[in-house]
Amino acid sequence: MALGLLGTFASVFGTWAAVRLMTKGAELGGKPSFGGVVLGFIFLIKLPVFLLAVWLASKLPDPGLPSFGLGVVLVYCSLVAWAQAKA
């Protein structure tokens, strides 16, 4: 389950980093910074991290892959609940 939480969190954080990078780039007179490079790197590495977590979970004994799936569902359900509470 920890692999699902970690992999999904990395994916969500990578997407958030890309959105933040695009909003900074859209500002008038926005300048590239070291933080922008880091956020871009996080966006590019999110998919390999998630796929590595899936691969590791598939190598675990029987409840490993379903627990990974439950971790993924837990993160996305909590994001939906957060978005509903914020709206």
Beta strands, then each sheet from edge to edge (+ up, - down):
end
